[in-house]
Structures are given as C-alpha cells and as structure tokens.
Amino acid sequence: MATDERAPSPRPDSRLVAAAVAGDRAAVAELVKFLRPFVLRYCRGRLGMRGADGGAEDCAQEVLLAVLVELPRYRYETDSFLPFVFGIAGHKVADEFRRRSRNRADPVADAGDEDSPGPDEFAQTDSRLQIEELLGHLPPEQRELLTLRVVLGYSAEETAAALGLPSAVAVRVSQHRALTKLRRLMHNGPAPKKKDD
C-alpha cells in the first residue's frame, strides 16, 4: 500500500488564515508553525552567513512577530496571505542589511588564527560578491524571484504562492527573463548610471 508523501502545501489553508485573523489562538499558533520554515529559509537565503550573530534567525523571528501584529488588520483574500508575509519579510531583510551596514563592529578573525581562509574560500567569496552585485542591477521583483528559485530552491508553485504570481508558468517565464538579463550583465557589464540633469 503506497503512502501519500507529498510536500507540504506552499500555501496555508484559507480556513486556517481566516481563523487566525479572527483571533483563534490555536489557529494563530498553527499558522506561525506553518510559516516559520518558509520565513526562515527566505531570511537565510537573503542574508547568507554574514556575521555570526544569528541574523537570519533573528530576522525570521522579527518577521513572524510583525505578521502577528498585522494579523488582526489583514483584510485581503486568504489566498494572498503568503505574498503579504513575504512582503513583510522583504522589508525586515532590508532593515537587517541597513543595520549591518551601520554596525562595523562585526567580529573578524585574528590574523594568526589557525583556520584562516584558503584560496578556494577567497574565490567563493569573490564569486558571491560578484553575483550579489549583478543581482543588484535587476529589478526587485526579478531579484526576489531568483532568490526564491535559485538560492532557496523553492518550486515554481511555491514561488508563485510567495510572490502572488498567477501560476508556475508565470514564474518560469519571469525566471527565464531574469536569467537572460543576468547573462547579459555578466557578458556586457552593467550599464553606466545616468546623471540627473
């Protein structure tokens, strides 16, 4: 007898969202439990391993707290709840990047540490920084889509749910366009910024 081992639905059940919005404590707890792995994976993918302060976990916690604060005021369709959550997550990740840019006191290894990085680690870091720079030249929607699909490994269906796109096909078309633009940037470099007159 075969068992049904499907991946969890990328969308929370609309009845669960409605009950949580109405204030049902059990529904709120279940909704947070459902959202936590998606939000944490998103924050880890966007924030990476910069700093040893557990920033991704802290950021995910802030996202979930912000969702709880906004939950009683949520008035949209229950099927559009994940784009709402990921919108909050995007803002909290941006806040974390701003906080990190102001905080220059992140711990740095001493020059005499035994496990200093080797050439491979420098090459990986350089590649990551180049990719981040190129991604910075994409529109925010394309950046988010590539982060979810390529960095976090979301399926096309999960990405459509997270970004509020109509279908997995729309995700694949948008992903193709974003990757084409990224390839063009890699070969030609970013266009110079125009000066405002």
C-alpha positions as CSV (number, residue, x, y, z in Angstrom):
1,M,0.0,0.0,0.0
2,A,1.6,3.3,-1.1
3,T,1.6,6.2,1.2
4,D,1.0,9.8,0.1
5,E,4.2,11.7,0.8
6,R,3.5,14.9,-0.9
7,A,5.5,18.0,0.1
8,P,3.6,20.4,2.4
9,S,1.3,22.8,0.6
10,P,3.1,26.1,-0.3
11,R,0.0,28.0,0.9
12,P,-1.6,27.9,4.3
13,D,-5.2,26.6,4.3
14,S,-7.5,29.6,3.8
15,R,-9.7,28.5,6.7
16,L,-6.6,28.5,9.0
17,V,-5.8,32.0,7.9
18,A,-9.4,33.2,8.4
19,A,-9.5,31.7,11.9
20,A,-6.1,33.2,12.8
21,V,-7.3,36.7,11.6
22,A,-10.4,36.2,13.6
23,G,-8.2,35.7,16.7
24,D,-8.4,32.0,17.3
25,R,-5.3,31.3,19.4
26,A,-4.9,27.7,18.2
27,A,-5.1,28.8,14.6
28,V,-2.6,31.6,15.2
29,A,-0.1,29.1,16.7
30,E,-0.7,26.6,13.9
31,L,-0.2,29.4,11.3
32,V,3.1,30.5,12.9
33,K,4.3,26.9,12.9
34,F,3.4,26.6,9.2
35,L,5.1,29.9,8.3
36,R,8.3,29.6,10.3
37,P,10.2,27.2,7.9
38,F,9.3,29.3,4.9
39,V,10.3,32.5,6.5
40,L,13.5,31.2,8.0
41,R,14.6,29.7,4.6
42,Y,13.8,33.0,3.0
43,C,15.8,35.0,5.5
44,R,18.8,32.6,5.4
45,G,18.8,32.8,1.6
46,R,18.7,36.6,1.5
47,L,21.1,37.3,4.5
48,G,23.5,34.4,4.0
49,M,26.2,33.8,6.5
50,R,27.3,37.4,7.1
51,G,28.2,37.8,10.7
52,A,27.9,35.2,13.4
53,D,25.1,36.8,15.3
54,G,22.3,34.5,14.1
55,G,20.9,37.4,12.0
56,A,18.7,35.2,9.8
57,E,17.1,33.5,12.7
58,D,16.6,36.9,14.5
59,C,15.2,38.4,11.2
60,A,12.8,35.5,10.8
61,Q,11.6,36.0,14.4
62,E,11.0,39.7,13.6
63,V,9.0,38.8,10.5
64,L,6.8,36.4,12.4
65,L,6.2,39.0,15.2
66,A,5.4,41.6,12.6
67,V,2.9,39.2,11.0
68,L,1.3,38.6,14.3
69,V,1.0,42.3,14.9
70,E,-0.6,42.9,11.5
71,L,-2.8,39.8,11.6
72,P,-5.9,41.5,13.1
73,R,-5.8,44.1,10.4
74,Y,-5.4,41.7,7.5
75,R,-8.3,42.3,5.1
76,Y,-7.2,40.8,1.8
77,E,-8.1,37.4,0.3
78,T,-6.9,34.5,2.4
79,D,-5.2,33.1,-0.8
80,S,-3.0,36.1,-1.0
81,F,-1.7,35.7,2.6
82,L,1.8,34.4,1.6
83,P,2.7,37.4,-0.6
84,F,1.6,39.6,2.4
85,V,4.0,37.6,4.7
86,F,6.9,37.7,2.2
87,G,6.3,41.5,1.7
88,I,6.9,41.9,5.4
89,A,9.9,39.6,5.2
90,G,11.4,41.6,2.4
91,H,11.2,44.8,4.5
92,K,12.7,43.1,7.5
93,V,15.6,41.8,5.5
94,A,16.2,45.3,4.1
95,D,16.2,46.6,7.7
96,E,18.7,43.9,8.7
97,F,21.0,44.9,5.8
98,R,20.8,48.6,6.9
99,R,21.6,47.6,10.5
100,R,24.6,45.6,9.3
101,S,25.9,48.4,7.2
102,R,25.8,50.8,10.2
103,N,27.4,48.2,12.5
104,R,31.1,48.0,11.6
105,A,31.9,46.1,14.8
106,D,31.2,42.5,13.4
107,P,33.8,40.2,14.8
108,V,36.8,39.5,12.5
109,A,39.2,36.6,12.9
110,D,42.7,37.5,14.1
111,A,45.5,37.3,11.5
112,G,47.1,34.4,13.5
113,D,44.1,32.2,13.6
114,E,44.9,28.6,12.5
115,D,41.8,28.2,10.3
116,S,42.4,31.2,8.1
117,P,40.7,31.1,4.7
118,G,42.4,29.4,1.8
119,P,42.4,30.4,-1.9
120,D,39.2,28.4,-2.5
121,E,37.3,30.4,0.1
122,F,38.5,33.7,-1.3
123,A,37.4,32.6,-4.8
124,Q,33.9,31.6,-3.4
125,T,33.6,34.9,-1.6
126,D,34.6,36.9,-4.6
127,S,32.1,35.0,-6.8
128,R,29.3,35.5,-4.3
129,L,30.1,39.3,-4.1
130,Q,30.1,39.5,-8.0
131,I,26.7,37.7,-8.1
132,E,25.3,40.0,-5.4
133,E,26.5,43.0,-7.4
134,L,24.9,41.7,-10.6
135,L,21.6,40.9,-8.8
136,G,21.6,44.5,-7.5
137,H,21.1,45.6,-11.1
138,L,17.9,43.6,-11.6
139,P,14.5,45.0,-10.7
140,P,13.4,44.0,-7.2
141,E,10.7,41.5,-8.5
142,Q,13.3,39.6,-10.5
143,R,15.8,39.6,-7.6
144,E,13.2,38.2,-5.3
145,L,12.1,35.5,-7.8
146,L,15.7,34.4,-8.4
147,T,16.4,34.3,-4.7
148,L,13.4,32.1,-4.1
149,R,14.0,29.8,-7.1
150,V,17.8,29.6,-7.3
151,V,19.1,30.4,-3.8
152,L,16.4,28.9,-1.7
153,G,15.3,26.1,-4.0
154,Y,11.6,26.9,-4.0
155,S,9.5,25.1,-6.6
156,A,7.7,27.2,-9.2
157,E,4.5,26.6,-7.4
158,E,5.9,27.8,-4.0
159,T,7.4,30.8,-5.7
160,A,4.1,31.7,-7.4
161,A,2.4,31.5,-4.0
162,A,5.1,33.5,-2.2
163,L,5.2,36.3,-4.8
164,G,1.5,36.4,-5.6
165,L,2.1,35.4,-9.3
166,P,-0.8,33.7,-11.1
167,S,0.9,30.4,-11.9
168,A,4.0,28.3,-12.0
169,V,4.2,29.1,-15.7
170,A,4.4,32.8,-15.0
171,V,7.2,32.1,-12.5
172,R,9.2,30.1,-15.2
173,V,8.7,32.8,-17.8
174,S,9.8,35.5,-15.3
175,Q,12.8,33.4,-14.2
176,H,13.9,32.9,-17.9
177,R,13.7,36.7,-18.4
178,A,15.7,37.4,-15.2
179,L,18.4,34.9,-16.1
180,T,18.7,36.2,-19.6
181,K,19.2,39.7,-18.2
182,L,21.7,38.4,-15.7
183,R,23.7,36.6,-18.5
184,R,23.7,39.9,-20.5
185,L,25.0,41.7,-17.4
186,M,27.7,39.1,-16.9
187,H,28.9,39.4,-20.5
188,N,28.5,43.2,-21.1
189,G,28.6,44.5,-17.6
190,P,26.0,46.8,-16.0
191,A,25.0,49.9,-17.9
192,P,26.6,53.1,-16.5
193,K,24.3,55.1,-14.3
194,K,22.9,58.2,-15.9
195,K,23.5,61.6,-14.2
196,D,20.4,63.6,-13.3
197,D,20.4,66.9,-15.1
